[in-house]
């Protein structure tokens, strides 16, 4: 592996920034050069948000921005957001998508309908799609607010399967979670990570 580009997309209030911080910490502890972008978009609750994580095992990462066709993986907290950012994915790239649906304002006001068959559309475009009921798994772990860490566990497991287990390894991510989340939520988040990892 030389470089990997990961996009984390969702809506405000879902924990996208926390997820990017955990990924950056875990991979930084593995000796990689990692750049994590600021939040782009409307970070208040309900607005579309995207963050970028770029990593390299072969020298310094330049700009943290990921352009169209450059993302190796997209982690999406909401189905429609995965479709919105699909042009940024490499052909055959991975999408780790929560099955959660959050209606955008045009749908709420009745101007538009929420599209059906988003997962099928992503696959038809050539993406390697993995749809996970992150909300349910997080609730089983103790709180549906930990859905972001469920998705992290799934990403880690899928990257291991893709041959990147030396970087996306469980101990590094567990340590990063413990160091990043509030102490009172460590056990909850550890269970959420394990649930996501096990689901793939």
N, C-alpha and C positions, 0 to 999 in steps of 0.2 A: 504494500500500500504506500503510495506517495502522498496523495491528498484525498480527503473526503469532505463533501459539502452536504450539510444537513439543514433543512428548513423546518421550522416549528411554526405551525399556523393554527389559528383559532380565533376566538373572540375575547374581548376584554373580560377579565374576571375568572378565566379558566386555569390560570397558572402557567401560561406559556413561558414567561420570563424565568420563573423558578426552575422549570425544566431545563431551559438553556443554561442556567447557572450550574445546575448539577452536572450536566453533560460536560461543560467546560472544565469543571473541577476534576471530574473523574479522568478525563483524557489528559488534562494537564499533569495529573499525578503519574501518568504513564510516560511522561517525558516528551510528549508531543508539543508542538507549537500550536496553540489554539486561539482563535479569535471568535468572540461572541459579540454580535451586533447589539445595538440598542433596539428598543421596540420600535417598529415601524407601523404606523396606522393609528387607529383610535383606541388607545389602551384603556379607556374607561369601559365599564361594564357594557357589553353588547356590541362594541365596535370591532371591526376586523383587525387582527394583529398578526404580524409575522416577525420572527427573529431568525437570524442566521448563525450557524455554527460552522466554522471552517477549521480543519485540522490537517496537519502535515507531519509525516515522519521523516521528511527529507529537507528540512530547512524551514525558514521563516515563512509564515503566511502573510500575504500582502493585505489587500483590502478585505474586510469581512463580508462585503456584499456579494451575493450570489445572483448571477444573471440568468436569463432564460436558457433552459437546456443544460444547466450546470449542476443541479442538485442530484446527489446520489440517493438521497432519501428525503421524503417529506413525512413528518409526524403531524397528523391533523387531529385536532380536538373536536372537529365537527364536520359532518359529511360534505356540506356545500363548500366549506373552506378548502377541502382537498381538491375539489373540482376547480375552484377559483385559481389556485396556484399551480395546477397541473403543468402549464407551459414551462415552468421552471425545472421540471424533472427531466433527467436524462432518459433517453429511450431505454426501456427495460429497468428503470430505477424503481426503488421500493417506496410504497406508500403504506404507512402504519396509521390506520384511520379508526377513530372512535365512531361507533354507530350512533352517537348522540346527534340529535337534530335540534337546532336552535333557529327558529324562524327569523329571517331578517325583516326589516321594517316593511319592504314592499309586500311581503307575504302577510304580515300582521295586518296591514291596511287593506288587503284584498286586491292590490294592484297586480300582483303576480302570484303564481302558484309555486310551491316548493317542488323542485323537479324529482321525478321518480327515477330509480335505476342508476343512481350515481355510481355505485360500485361497479356495475356492469360497464358503464361508460368509461371509467378509469381503466379497467382491464382491456377494453376494446382499443384504447389509445396506446396500449403496450406496457402499462405499468404493472409491476408485481405488487398486487394489492392484498393487504391483510386487514380485515375489518374486525374490530374487537369491541365487545360491550364493556368498555372501560368503566362506565358509570356503575354497572351492576357489580363488577369485580371489586371496585373500590368500596362500594357499600358493604359488600361481604367482608372486606378487610377492616371496616370500621367507620368509613365516611366516604360519601361519593365525591368529596372535595379532593380526594387522593387519586382521581382518575388520571391526572397528569403523570403520576409516578407509575401507575399501571401501564400506561403507554410507554414509559421509559423502560420498564422491565421487558415489554414485548420487543421494543427496538433492540435492546441488548441481546435477547435471545435470537432474534432474526439475524443480527450481525454476526453472532457466533456461528450460526448455521451457514452463513455466507463465507466463512473462512477468516473472519476478523476477530476471533475470540481472544487473541493475545492483547487486543486493545479494548474491546467491548466485553471485559470480563466482570463477572459478578462481584468479586471482592472490591474492586476499584469503585464500582458504582454504589455498592452498599456503604463504603466509607464516605463517599461524596454526599450521599443522602444524609448520613448521620451528622456530617459536618455542616450541612446547609440548612436543614429544616429545624424548626424550634424543638428543643428537647422533649417537650410534652407530646410531640407528634412522631417521634422517631420510630416507635414500635409500629404504629399505624402505617407509616410510610414504608417500613421494611416489609410488612405483610403485603402492601399494595404492589411493591416492586416484585416480590416473589410470585404473586398471583399473575401479574403480566408476563413474567418470564416463563411461567409454567404453561400459559395458554398457547404458546407457539411451539 
